[in-house]
């Protein structure tokens, strides 16, 4: 049964990737055939390699203990779905971004335009991939004790007839909502803004949804790796935008007041999120559902403050005529 589920998961994941590439081909029509071909050809191996590398680095201490030189690409990579075959989604995102950069260098195409075309494709692939976790029992959350809520797709039953929250469904739906937002936005704004919007929305949703997981998620001591990565990506996007503004203040519609206020609110949101994570583990007085509602509000705050700096508006895409 495990082998059948593993095969179904592999086929589902392959289908998600192929559909994502198909959407990239449509979204990147203006890129030219060469840029699309190079990006697709590089994204597959680099995405896989990045996903594996991120997983190994996140569990480096374990891999050092078991020894050997084939941590990154073991001989039994596809023989089962245990530790040796672990992958991390953030590594795949990074690998695909690297593929876009290399494809841009090779073809002379602007990397930002390639990333903009990849963003909706990535959202689609991630959404479908998350649904595929159904086959391997991942992406589950706390026990659902209210009988009226024990139904799929809100919850999923395991082999011991226990109902758990179907977090993988929530994450899949969140990614598809992000896809809808990206498609509605189109290519408005500066080159790279659609890719930045994807990262902001993905990071904000990932922080709260990752907190719901009760599966084999990656962690460093008590810190969830995916949550930490999402927060760092948001902070990195903000830092890059501030650096651009300081270098060319006439090109960025930012003010010192907005930057200071948004950075302060962002740090407040991070601090509140950390406090809520501790409260979920230690507090006996704060209801769990309330803690998650408050954390969701904090994630909205993080996304909005990051967006106010990273996507401030007021600029048209290069080459677009002013009407």
N, C-alpha and C positions, 0 to 999 in steps of 0.2 A: 504493500500500500504506500509506503514511504517513497519507493522508487517511482511509482506512478504519479504521486503528487509532485515529486521533484521534476519529473519530465514535463508535467503540465505547467509547472512554474517556469521552467526554462522556455517552453514554447510560448507561453503568455508574455514573458519578458521580451523574447525576440520579436513577437508581434508588436509590442508597444514601441520598441525601437524602430521597427520598419515604418509604422504609422507616423512616428515622429519625424523620420527622415522624409517621408512623403509630404508632410506639412511644411517642412523646411524647403523642399523643392518648390512648393507653391509660394511660400512667403518670400523666398529669395529669388523670385523671377528676374528682378532687376540686377542681380549680382552678376549674372553671366554663367554660362554652363561650367566654365573652368573653376570658378570659385566654389560653386555648389558641389562639384565633383570632388575637389580636393578636401573640402570641409567634411563631406560625408565619409570619404575614405579615411581621413585622419581621426574623425570623431569616434568611430567604432573601436579601434585598438586603444587610443589614448583614453577614452572614457572607461573602458574595461580596466586598463592598467592603472589609471588614477583611482578607480574605486577600490582596487585591490591594495594599492600602495597606502591609501588613507586608512584602510582597515588595519593593515599591518602596523602602521605608525601609531594608531590608536591603541593597539594591543602589543606594543613593542616589547614590553617587559615579559609578557608571556612567550613571545616568539624567541626571545633571547634565551629563556629558560629551556625551551624544547630543543634549541640548537639547530644546526643545519644552515645551508646557504640557499635553500630554495623557498624562503619565506614568501617572496613576492609572487613566484610562479611555481608552485609545487607540482610534482608529477601527477598527483591525484586531484588536480584543480576541479575537474568536472566529474569525479567519480561518485561524490556524495554531496550532501548539503550541510556538512559539519563545519568545524573551525577552519579546516584547510581551505574551504571554499568561501570564506567570508568576504563580503564586499561592503562598501559604504557609499551611500548616495552622494554625499558631498564631494567625494573623490571623483565620481563620474562627472559632476558639474564642472569641476576644475579641469578635468581632462578634455572635456568638450570645449571649454573656453580656450585652452591651449591650442586645440585643433583649429579654432577660428583664427587665432593669432598667426599660426604657421601658414594657414591657407591664404591669409591676407598678404603675408610676406612673399609667398610663392607667386601669387597671381597679380600682385599690385593693387588688390582691392582693399578698401578701407576696412580695418578690423571691426570698427564700431558697427558698420552696416551688416557685416556677417553675423555679429552677435545679436543685432536686432532681429534678424531673420531666424536665428536659432532659438530665441526666447520663447515664442509660442510653441515651437516644436518640442522644446524641453519641457514646458508645462504639460503638454499632451502626453509625452512619454512618461513623465513622472506620475501623472494621474493614473494612467493605465497600469503602470508598474506597481503602484500602491495597491490597486485592486487585486493584483496577482498574488499578494501576500496571503490571500485566503488559502492558497494551496499548501503553504508551508507552516501555517499556524503562527505567523508573526503579525505584528501590528495590533495586538490585543491590549486592552486596558484593564481597569479594575473590575472586580466582580459586580454583576448587576443583580441586586437582591430584590428589586421590585418586580414582581411577576408580570405586571402589565407592560414592562419595558423589555421583557425577554423575547425579542423577535428580531429576525434579520431584516434589514441591514443595520439596525441600531446595535444589536449585540450578536454574538456568535457562540455556539455551544461547543465545548471541547469533548474529548473522549470520555471524560468523567461526568458528563451531563451537567457541567457547570457553565453558566452563561457569563461571558465577559464582554466588555464594551468593544465594539468593532472600530478601533481607532484607524485601521487601514482604510476603511470606507470613508471616514471623515477626511483623512489626508488626501485620498484620491479625489474626493469632491472639491476640496480646497484647491487642489492643483487645476482642476477643470474650471473652477470659478476664475482663477488667475488667468487661465487661457482666454476666457471670455473677455476679461478686462483688457488684456493685451490686444485682442483682435478689434475690440471696439475703439481702443485708443489709436490703432493704426500706427503710422510712422510720424505722428506729430512730435514736434520738439527737436532737440539736437540729436545728431548721430550718437547712438548708444543709449539714449534715454529709455527705449523700450526694454533693453536688456537690464538697465538699472532698476526700472519699475518691477520687472520680474523678480530680481533679487530681493528688493525691499519687501514685496508681498510674500515671497516664499520664506524669507527669514522670519518675518513677523508671525506667520501662521505656524512655522515649524517649531518656534520656541514653545508655544502653548500646547500644540498637539503632541510634541515629543514628550512633554511632561506627563501625558496621559498613558504612555506606553508602560506595560508591565511584561515585556518580553526580553529577548537577549540584546537589548540596546547597548551601544558602546558607552563606557563611562571611564573617567579618570577619578578614582576614589569615589566621591559622592557627586561629582560633576558629570552631567550628561554631555557627551562630546558634541552631539548634533546641536544642542542648545547653545553651547559655548561657541561653536563655529558660526552659527547664525548671528549671534551678537557681535562677534568679531568682524564678520562680513559687513554688517550694517555700520559699525564704527569705521571700518576701512573705507566704505563708500563716502561717508560723511567727511572723513579726513582728506580724501582725494579731492572732493568738491571744495573744501576750504582752501586747500593748497592752490587749486586753480583760481579761486577768487582772489587770493592774496597776490598771486603773480600777475593776473590780468583783471583787476577790479572792474574795468570798464566793460568786460565781456560777460560778467556774471551778475544777475539781478539779485545780489545779496547785500545785506547791511550787517554791520557789526552787532547791532541790537538783535537781529533775527538769529544770527549765528550763536550769540551768547545764550539767548533764551532757549533755542532748540537744543543746544548742547547740554544745558542745565536740565531741561526736561527729560532728555534722553538718559542722562546719568541717574535721574530720579526714577525713571522707569526701570532701568537695570537694577538699581538697588531694591526697588519694591518687588521685582520679580524674584530676586535672590531670597529676599525675606519670605516671600510666599512659598518658595520651594522648601525652605527650612520648616515653615509652618505646617506644610502638608505632611512632613515626616514626624514632627515633634509635637505639634499642637493638638490637644484633645478638645479644645473649646471651639475652634474655628471649623465649621462644617466644610467637608471636602468640596462640595459643589460650589460653595461661596468662594473658596480659595481659587478654584479654576475660573470662575467668573471674573474675579479681581485680576487674575493673571492675564486673562484674555483682554481686559481693559488696558493693562500695562503694555501688552503687545501692540494694541492699537496705537497707544501713545508712542511707542518706539517707531512704528512704521510711519506715523504722521510726521514726527519730528525729523526722522531721516529724510522723508520725502520733501519736506520744506527746505532742506539744504541741498539735497542731491538733485531734485527736480523742481527748482524754484519757479520755472515758467518764464515767460517774457522773451524767449528766444525762438526763432524759427530755424528749421533744419537748413543746413548749409545748401545753397543753391536754390532755395525756395523763394519765389518772388513775393515781394510785399504788395498786397492789394490795396 
